[in-house]
Amino acid sequence: MYTIYIEDFHIRAIVGILEFERENPQPIIINCILQYERDGEDFIDYAKVSHLIERLMIDRQFLLLEDALDEVTNMLKKQFFTIKSIKIKLSKPEILANCTVSVEKMTNY
């Protein structure tokens, strides 16, 4: 079993239900842990994983972090069939004045 860690990946995306959140992209921090089995010469390209997550987050403009987590998880499993588990956390560091808000999802296959 192999584990890939993508930590403190900073992007800007529209995520949220409040009116001001829908107007301009805000900082989002992504932390992702993928566990997978190698199948012969196949491997999971972490640069591709990061790019796919970023594109989905920017393109979809999610209303809820939970919806984003569900779609990111589903997309990664479809792209990389050798994944055995995905743990992903999305954080909004600027949504509240005095804290960072995060939502996390863990999925085993």
PyMOL CGO cylinders between C-alpha atoms (Angstrom):
from pymol import cmd
from pymol.cgo import CYLINDER

trace = [
    CYLINDER, 0.00, 0.00, 0.00, 1.28, 3.45, -0.92, 0.3, 1, 1, 1, 1, 1, 1,
    CYLINDER, 1.28, 3.45, -0.92, 0.18, 6.79, 0.48, 0.3, 1, 1, 1, 1, 1, 1,
    CYLINDER, 0.18, 6.79, 0.48, 0.23, 10.17, -1.25, 0.3, 1, 1, 1, 1, 1, 1,
    CYLINDER, 0.23, 10.17, -1.25, -0.07, 13.32, 0.84, 0.3, 1, 1, 1, 1, 1, 1,
    CYLINDER, -0.07, 13.32, 0.84, -1.08, 16.60, -0.76, 0.3, 1, 1, 1, 1, 1, 1,
    CYLINDER, -1.08, 16.60, -0.76, -0.81, 19.15, 2.01, 0.3, 1, 1, 1, 1, 1, 1,
    CYLINDER, -0.81, 19.15, 2.01, -1.71, 22.82, 2.29, 0.3, 1, 1, 1, 1, 1, 1,
    CYLINDER, -1.71, 22.82, 2.29, -2.62, 23.12, -1.38, 0.3, 1, 1, 1, 1, 1, 1,
    CYLINDER, -2.62, 23.12, -1.38, -3.83, 26.72, -1.79, 0.3, 1, 1, 1, 1, 1, 1,
    CYLINDER, -3.83, 26.72, -1.79, -6.30, 27.68, -4.52, 0.3, 1, 1, 1, 1, 1, 1,
    CYLINDER, -6.30, 27.68, -4.52, -8.89, 30.41, -5.04, 0.3, 1, 1, 1, 1, 1, 1,
    CYLINDER, -8.89, 30.41, -5.04, -12.41, 29.29, -5.88, 0.3, 1, 1, 1, 1, 1, 1,
    CYLINDER, -12.41, 29.29, -5.88, -16.02, 30.27, -5.48, 0.3, 1, 1, 1, 1, 1, 1,
    CYLINDER, -16.02, 30.27, -5.48, -17.46, 28.07, -2.73, 0.3, 1, 1, 1, 1, 1, 1,
    CYLINDER, -17.46, 28.07, -2.73, -20.35, 29.04, -0.49, 0.3, 1, 1, 1, 1, 1, 1,
    CYLINDER, -20.35, 29.04, -0.49, -23.99, 29.96, -0.22, 0.3, 1, 1, 1, 1, 1, 1,
    CYLINDER, -23.99, 29.96, -0.22, -23.67, 33.52, 1.02, 0.3, 1, 1, 1, 1, 1, 1,
    CYLINDER, -23.67, 33.52, 1.02, -24.05, 36.26, -1.57, 0.3, 1, 1, 1, 1, 1, 1,
    CYLINDER, -24.05, 36.26, -1.57, -20.56, 37.69, -1.05, 0.3, 1, 1, 1, 1, 1, 1,
    CYLINDER, -20.56, 37.69, -1.05, -19.05, 34.19, -1.44, 0.3, 1, 1, 1, 1, 1, 1,
    CYLINDER, -19.05, 34.19, -1.44, -20.61, 33.87, -4.90, 0.3, 1, 1, 1, 1, 1, 1,
    CYLINDER, -20.61, 33.87, -4.90, -19.09, 37.13, -6.18, 0.3, 1, 1, 1, 1, 1, 1,
    CYLINDER, -19.09, 37.13, -6.18, -15.33, 36.55, -5.90, 0.3, 1, 1, 1, 1, 1, 1,
    CYLINDER, -15.33, 36.55, -5.90, -13.08, 33.52, -5.47, 0.3, 1, 1, 1, 1, 1, 1,
    CYLINDER, -13.08, 33.52, -5.47, -11.86, 33.04, -1.91, 0.3, 1, 1, 1, 1, 1, 1,
    CYLINDER, -11.86, 33.04, -1.91, -8.86, 31.13, -0.56, 0.3, 1, 1, 1, 1, 1, 1,
    CYLINDER, -8.86, 31.13, -0.56, -9.43, 27.40, -0.15, 0.3, 1, 1, 1, 1, 1, 1,
    CYLINDER, -9.43, 27.40, -0.15, -6.85, 25.08, 1.42, 0.3, 1, 1, 1, 1, 1, 1,
    CYLINDER, -6.85, 25.08, 1.42, -6.93, 21.44, 0.37, 0.3, 1, 1, 1, 1, 1, 1,
    CYLINDER, -6.93, 21.44, 0.37, -5.38, 18.55, 2.25, 0.3, 1, 1, 1, 1, 1, 1,
    CYLINDER, -5.38, 18.55, 2.25, -5.70, 15.11, 0.69, 0.3, 1, 1, 1, 1, 1, 1,
    CYLINDER, -5.70, 15.11, 0.69, -4.44, 11.65, 1.57, 0.3, 1, 1, 1, 1, 1, 1,
    CYLINDER, -4.44, 11.65, 1.57, -4.72, 8.88, -1.02, 0.3, 1, 1, 1, 1, 1, 1,
    CYLINDER, -4.72, 8.88, -1.02, -3.90, 5.26, -0.30, 0.3, 1, 1, 1, 1, 1, 1,
    CYLINDER, -3.90, 5.26, -0.30, -3.51, 2.98, -3.29, 0.3, 1, 1, 1, 1, 1, 1,
    CYLINDER, -3.51, 2.98, -3.29, -2.12, -0.31, -4.52, 0.3, 1, 1, 1, 1, 1, 1,
    CYLINDER, -2.12, -0.31, -4.52, 0.31, -0.26, -7.41, 0.3, 1, 1, 1, 1, 1, 1,
    CYLINDER, 0.31, -0.26, -7.41, -0.85, -2.29, -10.36, 0.3, 1, 1, 1, 1, 1, 1,
    CYLINDER, -0.85, -2.29, -10.36, 2.25, -3.30, -12.30, 0.3, 1, 1, 1, 1, 1, 1,
    CYLINDER, 2.25, -3.30, -12.30, 3.92, -0.17, -13.66, 0.3, 1, 1, 1, 1, 1, 1,
    CYLINDER, 3.92, -0.17, -13.66, 0.91, 2.04, -12.90, 0.3, 1, 1, 1, 1, 1, 1,
    CYLINDER, 0.91, 2.04, -12.90, 1.23, 4.76, -10.31, 0.3, 1, 1, 1, 1, 1, 1,
    CYLINDER, 1.23, 4.76, -10.31, -0.79, 7.78, -9.25, 0.3, 1, 1, 1, 1, 1, 1,
    CYLINDER, -0.79, 7.78, -9.25, 0.68, 11.06, -10.49, 0.3, 1, 1, 1, 1, 1, 1,
    CYLINDER, 0.68, 11.06, -10.49, 0.25, 13.52, -7.61, 0.3, 1, 1, 1, 1, 1, 1,
    CYLINDER, 0.25, 13.52, -7.61, 0.67, 16.48, -9.97, 0.3, 1, 1, 1, 1, 1, 1,
    CYLINDER, 0.67, 16.48, -9.97, -2.30, 15.21, -11.99, 0.3, 1, 1, 1, 1, 1, 1,
    CYLINDER, -2.30, 15.21, -11.99, -4.31, 14.68, -8.80, 0.3, 1, 1, 1, 1, 1, 1,
    CYLINDER, -4.31, 14.68, -8.80, -3.64, 18.28, -7.71, 0.3, 1, 1, 1, 1, 1, 1,
    CYLINDER, -3.64, 18.28, -7.71, -4.52, 19.65, -11.14, 0.3, 1, 1, 1, 1, 1, 1,
    CYLINDER, -4.52, 19.65, -11.14, -7.79, 17.67, -11.33, 0.3, 1, 1, 1, 1, 1, 1,
    CYLINDER, -7.79, 17.67, -11.33, -8.87, 18.83, -7.87, 0.3, 1, 1, 1, 1, 1, 1,
    CYLINDER, -8.87, 18.83, -7.87, -8.06, 22.45, -8.68, 0.3, 1, 1, 1, 1, 1, 1,
    CYLINDER, -8.06, 22.45, -8.68, -9.92, 22.39, -12.01, 0.3, 1, 1, 1, 1, 1, 1,
    CYLINDER, -9.92, 22.39, -12.01, -13.02, 20.80, -10.46, 0.3, 1, 1, 1, 1, 1, 1,
    CYLINDER, -13.02, 20.80, -10.46, -13.08, 23.25, -7.55, 0.3, 1, 1, 1, 1, 1, 1,
    CYLINDER, -13.08, 23.25, -7.55, -12.70, 26.29, -9.82, 0.3, 1, 1, 1, 1, 1, 1,
    CYLINDER, -12.70, 26.29, -9.82, -15.04, 25.13, -12.59, 0.3, 1, 1, 1, 1, 1, 1,
    CYLINDER, -15.04, 25.13, -12.59, -17.96, 23.90, -10.45, 0.3, 1, 1, 1, 1, 1, 1,
    CYLINDER, -17.96, 23.90, -10.45, -18.30, 26.83, -8.03, 0.3, 1, 1, 1, 1, 1, 1,
    CYLINDER, -18.30, 26.83, -8.03, -19.83, 24.67, -5.30, 0.3, 1, 1, 1, 1, 1, 1,
    CYLINDER, -19.83, 24.67, -5.30, -22.43, 25.93, -2.86, 0.3, 1, 1, 1, 1, 1, 1,
    CYLINDER, -22.43, 25.93, -2.86, -21.30, 23.64, -0.02, 0.3, 1, 1, 1, 1, 1, 1,
    CYLINDER, -21.30, 23.64, -0.02, -17.93, 22.23, 0.98, 0.3, 1, 1, 1, 1, 1, 1,
    CYLINDER, -17.93, 22.23, 0.98, -19.70, 18.89, 1.48, 0.3, 1, 1, 1, 1, 1, 1,
    CYLINDER, -19.70, 18.89, 1.48, -20.80, 18.84, -2.17, 0.3, 1, 1, 1, 1, 1, 1,
    CYLINDER, -20.80, 18.84, -2.17, -17.25, 19.64, -3.25, 0.3, 1, 1, 1, 1, 1, 1,
    CYLINDER, -17.25, 19.64, -3.25, -15.89, 16.81, -1.12, 0.3, 1, 1, 1, 1, 1, 1,
    CYLINDER, -15.89, 16.81, -1.12, -18.35, 14.32, -2.63, 0.3, 1, 1, 1, 1, 1, 1,
    CYLINDER, -18.35, 14.32, -2.63, -17.54, 15.31, -6.20, 0.3, 1, 1, 1, 1, 1, 1,
    CYLINDER, -17.54, 15.31, -6.20, -13.78, 15.43, -5.69, 0.3, 1, 1, 1, 1, 1, 1,
    CYLINDER, -13.78, 15.43, -5.69, -13.84, 11.98, -4.07, 0.3, 1, 1, 1, 1, 1, 1,
    CYLINDER, -13.84, 11.98, -4.07, -15.96, 10.48, -6.87, 0.3, 1, 1, 1, 1, 1, 1,
    CYLINDER, -15.96, 10.48, -6.87, -13.82, 12.05, -9.58, 0.3, 1, 1, 1, 1, 1, 1,
    CYLINDER, -13.82, 12.05, -9.58, -10.56, 10.78, -8.08, 0.3, 1, 1, 1, 1, 1, 1,
    CYLINDER, -10.56, 10.78, -8.08, -11.86, 7.22, -7.71, 0.3, 1, 1, 1, 1, 1, 1,
    CYLINDER, -11.86, 7.22, -7.71, -13.04, 7.22, -11.35, 0.3, 1, 1, 1, 1, 1, 1,
    CYLINDER, -13.04, 7.22, -11.35, -9.69, 8.56, -12.59, 0.3, 1, 1, 1, 1, 1, 1,
    CYLINDER, -9.69, 8.56, -12.59, -7.53, 6.28, -10.43, 0.3, 1, 1, 1, 1, 1, 1,
    CYLINDER, -7.53, 6.28, -10.43, -9.07, 2.84, -9.99, 0.3, 1, 1, 1, 1, 1, 1,
    CYLINDER, -9.07, 2.84, -9.99, -6.28, 1.62, -7.68, 0.3, 1, 1, 1, 1, 1, 1,
    CYLINDER, -6.28, 1.62, -7.68, -7.28, 4.03, -4.89, 0.3, 1, 1, 1, 1, 1, 1,
    CYLINDER, -7.28, 4.03, -4.89, -8.25, 2.17, -1.70, 0.3, 1, 1, 1, 1, 1, 1,
    CYLINDER, -8.25, 2.17, -1.70, -9.03, 5.20, 0.47, 0.3, 1, 1, 1, 1, 1, 1,
    CYLINDER, -9.03, 5.20, 0.47, -9.35, 8.95, 0.17, 0.3, 1, 1, 1, 1, 1, 1,
    CYLINDER, -9.35, 8.95, 0.17, -9.26, 11.44, 3.02, 0.3, 1, 1, 1, 1, 1, 1,
    CYLINDER, -9.26, 11.44, 3.02, -9.80, 15.02, 1.96, 0.3, 1, 1, 1, 1, 1, 1,
    CYLINDER, -9.80, 15.02, 1.96, -10.23, 18.21, 3.94, 0.3, 1, 1, 1, 1, 1, 1,
    CYLINDER, -10.23, 18.21, 3.94, -11.31, 21.56, 2.50, 0.3, 1, 1, 1, 1, 1, 1,
    CYLINDER, -11.31, 21.56, 2.50, -10.70, 24.67, 4.56, 0.3, 1, 1, 1, 1, 1, 1,
    CYLINDER, -10.70, 24.67, 4.56, -11.85, 28.28, 4.26, 0.3, 1, 1, 1, 1, 1, 1,
    CYLINDER, -11.85, 28.28, 4.26, -9.26, 30.35, 6.14, 0.3, 1, 1, 1, 1, 1, 1,
    CYLINDER, -9.26, 30.35, 6.14, -10.94, 33.72, 5.67, 0.3, 1, 1, 1, 1, 1, 1,
    CYLINDER, -10.94, 33.72, 5.67, -14.68, 33.02, 5.97, 0.3, 1, 1, 1, 1, 1, 1,
    CYLINDER, -14.68, 33.02, 5.97, -14.80, 33.97, 9.68, 0.3, 1, 1, 1, 1, 1, 1,
    CYLINDER, -14.80, 33.97, 9.68, -12.71, 36.67, 11.28, 0.3, 1, 1, 1, 1, 1, 1,
    CYLINDER, -12.71, 36.67, 11.28, -11.22, 34.60, 14.07, 0.3, 1, 1, 1, 1, 1, 1,
    CYLINDER, -11.22, 34.60, 14.07, -10.89, 31.03, 12.76, 0.3, 1, 1, 1, 1, 1, 1,
    CYLINDER, -10.89, 31.03, 12.76, -10.54, 28.68, 9.81, 0.3, 1, 1, 1, 1, 1, 1,
    CYLINDER, -10.54, 28.68, 9.81, -13.56, 26.52, 8.94, 0.3, 1, 1, 1, 1, 1, 1,
    CYLINDER, -13.56, 26.52, 8.94, -12.97, 23.03, 7.53, 0.3, 1, 1, 1, 1, 1, 1,
    CYLINDER, -12.97, 23.03, 7.53, -14.97, 20.02, 6.39, 0.3, 1, 1, 1, 1, 1, 1,
    CYLINDER, -14.97, 20.02, 6.39, -13.40, 16.59, 5.98, 0.3, 1, 1, 1, 1, 1, 1,
    CYLINDER, -13.40, 16.59, 5.98, -14.45, 13.33, 4.34, 0.3, 1, 1, 1, 1, 1, 1,
    CYLINDER, -14.45, 13.33, 4.34, -12.94, 9.86, 4.61, 0.3, 1, 1, 1, 1, 1, 1,
    CYLINDER, -12.94, 9.86, 4.61, -13.91, 7.19, 2.07, 0.3, 1, 1, 1, 1, 1, 1,
    CYLINDER, -13.91, 7.19, 2.07, -12.69, 3.58, 1.95, 0.3, 1, 1, 1, 1, 1, 1,
    CYLINDER, -12.69, 3.58, 1.95, -13.17, 1.32, -1.04, 0.3, 1, 1, 1, 1, 1, 1,
]
cmd.load_cgo(trace, "trace")
